[in-house]
Amino acid sequence: MVQIESLMLANHVEAHNGLLYMMGGGWTNVNQVIPPDAPAGPPFHFGVALTALVPWTETNKRHRASIYMEPEDGGEPLVRIEAEFETGRPPGSVEGADQRVVLAISGEVVFPGPGGYRAVAEIGPNETRSASFRVQHHQGPPMLRSA
């Protein structure tokens, strides 16, 4: 079974050549300035960094990952991203060794209000990991409207 090794929230993430590149990683609070007459917060750019260990017997097979953000008390996901990945056995690898896969997901989400949220990663039917965070709204100047 594929195992989720780590899940981290960041401002932006990328994956290149099996390595994760992250900016602003490890946050647990989102502070947004909200104009008094705005219906919701502005779009928030985020990144999710995921590492998974693929057992030797599961290499060279396709696996499906699902990553979503939802209110901490449940409900409909605010954003959902589906991905498939496959890893092989590199030349010279030790027989039986797990293979590490890195996934980097970036996107935008609109939080309907302040409170607790979580990012959830699922691989297969039994492997789940989550990272909780809080969204805080602060009042800003009124929105300007054009005629």
VOBA-1610 file (N, C-alpha, C; in pm, whole numbers, padded with zeros to 5 digits, always signed):
BEGIN
Met+00084-00118+00000Met+00000+00000+00000Met+00089+00125+00000Val+00054+00221-00082Val+00127+00348-00087Val+00100+00424+00043Gln+00205+00481+00101Gln+00195+00553+00228Gln+00223+00701+00206Ile+00136+00788+00258Ile+00163+00932+00256Ile+00266+00959+00364Glu+00380+01011+00322Glu+00489+01037+00414Glu+00476+01175+00477Ser+00442+01276+00396Ser+00428+01412+00450Ser+00331+01492+00365Leu+00271+01591+00431Leu+00178+01684+00367Leu+00204+01820+00430Met+00238+01919+00347Met+00268+02052+00400Met+00203+02160+00315Leu+00152+02262+00384Leu+00092+02378+00318Leu+00199+02483+00294Ala+00188+02554+00183Ala+00286+02656+00148Ala+00219+02764+00065Asn+00291+02874+00046Asn+00242+02979-00043Asn+00252+02934-00188His+00358+02858-00221His+00377+02809-00357His+00469+02688-00353Val+00442+02587-00435Val+00527+02469-00443Val+00545+02428-00590Glu+00658+02366-00617Glu+00687+02307-00747Glu+00766+02179-00724Ala+00754+02086-00818Ala+00833+01963-00812Ala+00910+01950-00943His+01042+01930-00932His+01129+01912-01047His+01230+01803-01016Asn+01242+01706-01103Asn+01342+01600-01091Asn+01340+01532-00955Gly+01221+01506-00904Gly+01208+01435-00778Gly+01232+01517-00654Leu+01243+01650-00669Leu+01266+01738-00555Leu+01151+01838-00543Leu+01119+01875-00419Leu+01018+01977-00392Leu+01086+02112-00374Tyr+01030+02215-00436Tyr+01075+02353-00417Tyr+00956+02428-00359Met+00979+02492-00244Met+00869+02549-00169Met+00901+02692-00127Met+00801+02778-00133Met+00813+02914-00081Met+00704+02933+00024Gly+00741+02984+00139Gly+00645+03012+00245Gly+00581+02885+00298Gly+00658+02782+00324Gly+00604+02653+00366Gly+00582+02643+00517Gly+00482+02564+00554Gly+00458+02532+00693Gly+00360+02622+00765Trp+00284+02703+00693Trp+00194+02795+00762Trp+00074+02724+00822Thr+00017+02789+00925Thr-00103+02737+00990Thr-00211+02844+01002Asn-00183+02966+00957Asn-00281+03075+00962Asn-00284+03149+00829Val-00405+03183+00786Val-00426+03265+00668Val-00490+03395+00716Asn-00422+03507+00698Asn-00475+03638+00738Asn-00515+03713+00612Gln-00644+03745+00601Gln-00695+03815+00484Gln-00759+03947+00525Val-00730+04049+00446Val-00793+04180+00465Val-00919+04182+00379Ile-01033+04207+00443Ile-01163+04201+00376Ile-01229+04337+00382Pro-01265+04396+00267Pro-01343+04519+00270Pro-01478+04493+00337Pro-01533+04592+00408Pro-01658+04570+00482Pro-01775+04526+00394Asp-01776+04566+00268Asp-01889+04533+00182Asp-01862+04415+00089Ala-01754+04339+00114Ala-01722+04223+00030Ala-01800+04101+00079Pro-01854+04020-00014Pro-01931+03902+00026Pro-01844+03790+00084Ala-01719+03782+00043Ala-01627+03677+00090Ala-01485+03729+00075Gly-01392+03650+00122Gly-01252+03689+00109Gly-01205+03682-00035Pro-01092+03746-00064Pro-01037+03739-00199Pro-00979+03600-00225Pro-00956+03565-00352Pro-00892+03436-00381Pro-00756+03429-00311Phe-00725+03313-00257Phe-00601+03291-00185Phe-00518+03187-00260His-00395+03224-00299His-00305+03132-00369His-00237+03042-00266Phe-00237+02913-00292Phe-00179+02817-00198Phe-00101+02710-00273Gly-00019+02639-00200Gly+00051+02522-00251Gly+00039+02410-00150Val+00033+02288-00200Val+00033+02170-00114Val+00147+02080-00162Ala+00238+02048-00070Ala+00350+01959-00099Ala+00319+01824-00037Leu+00331+01719-00116Leu+00300+01584-00071Leu+00414+01491-00109Thr+00458+01410-00013Thr+00552+01303-00045Thr+00487+01171-00008Ala+00509+01071-00091Ala+00452+00939-00068Ala+00559+00833-00090Leu+00551+00726-00014Leu+00640+00612-00030Leu+00565+00500-00101Val+00622+00458-00213Val+00561+00352-00294Val+00641+00224-00271Pro+00576+00119-00218Pro+00647-00007-00196Pro+00697-00067-00328Trp+00802-00144-00321Trp+00863-00208-00438Trp+00758-00281-00522Thr+00664-00348-00455Thr+00563-00426-00527Thr+00455-00339-00593Glu+00453-00209-00560Glu+00353-00118-00619Glu+00414-00025-00723Thr+00545-00042-00752Thr+00607+00039-00856Thr+00556-00006-00993Asn+00571+00082-01091Asn+00526+00057-01228Asn+00375+00032-01236Lys+00301+00091-01143Lys+00155+00088-01145Lys+00105+00230-01125Arg-00011+00260-01183Arg-00071+00392-01165Arg-00143+00398-01031His-00126+00512-00964His-00192+00538-00836His-00265+00670-00846Arg-00374+00683-00773Arg-00457+00804-00778Arg-00450+00876-00645Ala-00425+01007-00652Ala-00423+01093-00534Ala-00534+01196-00547Ser-00596+01227-00435Ser-00697+01330-00429Ser-00658+01426-00317Ile-00655+01555-00348Ile-00622+01657-00248Ile-00735+01759-00250Tyr-00787+01790-00132Tyr-00896+01887-00126Tyr-00887+01970+00001Met-00953+02087-00003Met-00966+02173+00114Met-01111+02179+00152Glu-01136+02168+00283Glu-01273+02167+00333Glu-01279+02237+00467Pro-01399+02279+00509Pro-01413+02331+00645Pro-01374+02222+00745Glu-01317+02264+00856Glu-01266+02168+00954Glu-01375+02078+01010Asp-01499+02127+01015Asp-01608+02047+01067Asp-01680+01968+00958Gly-01620+01957+00840Gly-01677+01881+00729Gly-01755+01970+00635Gly-01826+01910+00545Gly-01901+01985+00445Gly-01838+01967+00309Glu-01893+02039+00213Glu-01845+02030+00076Glu-01704+02086+00063Pro-01616+02019-00012Pro-01482+02073-00035Pro-01490+02206-00110Leu-01400+02298-00074Leu-01392+02427-00142Leu-01318+02413-00275Val-01224+02321-00279Val-01147+02292-00400Val-01103+02146-00392Arg-01101+02078-00506Arg-01056+01938-00511Arg-00967+01922-00634Ile-00855+01856-00614Ile-00760+01831-00722Ile-00731+01682-00725Glu-00747+01623-00842Glu-00720+01480-00862Glu-00592+01467-00944Ala-00510+01369-00910Ala-00386+01346-00983Ala-00356+01197-00988Glu-00288+01155-01094Glu-00239+01019-01102Glu-00087+01024-01111Phe-00023+00923-01053Phe+00123+00916-01060Phe+00165+00770-01071Glu+00286+00754-01123Glu+00346+00621-01138Glu+00496+00638-01123Thr+00559+00548-01052Thr+00703+00552-01039Thr+00758+00414-01070Gly+00877+00415-01126Gly+00943+00290-01160Gly+01052+00257-01060Arg+01134+00162-01099Arg+01247+00121-01018Arg+01374+00171-01087Pro+01439+00271-01029Pro+01558+00327-01094Pro+01668+00224-01108Pro+01750+00234-01212Pro+01863+00142-01227Pro+01952+00147-01103Gly+01993+00032-01057Gly+02084+00026-00943Gly+02015+00032-00808Ser+01880+00043-00805Ser+01813+00050-00675Ser+01817-00086-00607Val+01818-00082-00475Val+01822-00203-00395Val+01687-00273-00403Glu+01687-00402-00432Glu+01562-00476-00442Glu+01484-00468-00311Gly+01355-00436-00323Gly+01268-00424-00207Gly+01258-00283-00152Ala+01340-00190-00201Ala+01341-00053-00148Ala+01217+00024-00192Asp+01158+00100-00098Asp+01048+00190-00131Asp+01099+00301-00222Gln+01011+00353-00304Gln+01043+00466-00391Gln+00964+00588-00344Arg+01030+00701-00331Arg+00964+00824-00288Arg+00913+00900-00411Val+00788+00945-00400Val+00725+01028-00503Val+00695+01163-00440Val+00722+01271-00513Val+00686+01405-00466Val+00580+01462-00559Leu+00479+01524-00499Leu+00374+01591-00574Leu+00363+01735-00525Ala+00350+01827-00617Ala+00333+01968-00584Ala+00207+02018-00653Ile+00114+02068-00573Ile-00013+02118-00625Ile-00025+02264-00585Ser-00051+02352-00681Ser-00076+02493-00652Ser-00212+02530-00708Gly-00279+02622-00642Gly-00411+02664-00689Gly-00460+02785-00613Glu-00587+02817-00632Glu-00650+02928-00561Glu-00780+02879-00500Val-00813+02935-00385Val-00935+02900-00315Val-00994+03027-00255Val-01127+03033-00248Val-01196+03142-00180Val-01258+03084-00054Phe-01218+03136+00060Phe-01274+03092+00187Phe-01402+03171+00214Pro-01513+03103+00241Pro-01640+03173+00262Pro-01645+03255+00391Gly-01556+03227+00482Gly-01555+03301+00608Gly-01439+03257+00694Pro-01418+03327+00805Pro-01311+03288+00896Pro-01345+03155+00964Gly-01243+03091+01017Gly-01265+02966+01090Gly-01161+02862+01059Gly-01188+02741+01100Gly-01096+02630+01081Gly-01121+02557+00950Tyr-01013+02522+00882Tyr-01018+02448+00757Tyr-00909+02342+00761Arg-00911+02252+00663Arg-00803+02155+00653Arg-00782+02116+00508Ala-00657+02084+00478Ala-00622+02025+00350Ala-00611+01874+00375Val-00672+01796+00288Val-00674+01651+00304Val-00616+01587+00178Ala-00528+01490+00198Ala-00472+01412+00087Ala-00514+01267+00105Glu-00558+01204-00003Glu-00596+01063-00001Glu-00527+00992-00117Ile-00472+00876-00088Ile-00417+00789-00192Ile-00479+00652-00171Gly-00553+00606-00270Gly-00621+00478-00255Gly-00732+00489-00152Pro-00791+00375-00117Pro-00906+00379-00027Pro-00871+00394+00121Asn-00746+00369+00160Asn-00715+00362+00303Asn-00608+00458+00351Glu-00548+00537+00266Glu-00436+00622+00309Glu-00478+00769+00304Thr-00482+00835+00422Thr-00526+00974+00434Thr-00434+01048+00529Arg-00408+01173+00496Arg-00335+01262+00585Arg-00396+01400+00571Ser-00400+01479+00680Ser-00457+01613+00672Ser-00369+01714+00745Ala-00385+01839+00707Ala-00315+01951+00770Ala-00419+02059+00798Ser-00438+02092+00926Ser-00538+02191+00965Ser-00478+02331+00968Phe-00564+02432+00944Phe-00521+02572+00949Phe-00642+02658+00980Arg-00616+02783+01016Arg-00722+02879+01048Arg-00717+02996+00952Val-00836+03044+00915Val-00849+03163+00831Val-00902+03274+00921Gln-00833+03388+00917Gln-00873+03505+00994Gln-00899+03620+00898His-01011+03688+00918His-01046+03804+00836His-01028+03931+00919His-00970+04031+00857His-00950+04162+00919His-01016+04265+00828Gln-01084+04362+00886Gln-01153+04466+00809Gln-01051+04558+00741Gly-01079+04589+00615Gly-00997+04682+00538Gly-01084+04794+00485Pro-01029+04879+00399Pro-01108+04989+00343Pro-01218+04938+00252Pro-01326+05016+00234Pro-01435+04974+00144Pro-01384+04954+00002Met-01454+04867-00073Met-01418+04843-00212Met-01455+04964-00296Leu-01370+04997-00393Leu-01401+05105-00487Leu-01483+05049-00601Arg-01583+05122-00639Arg-01668+05079-00750Arg-01656+05180-00864Ser-01647+05127-00985Ser-01641+05219-01101Ser-01781+05239-01154Ala-01801+05351-01217Ala-01934+05385-01267Ala-01963+05316-01397
//
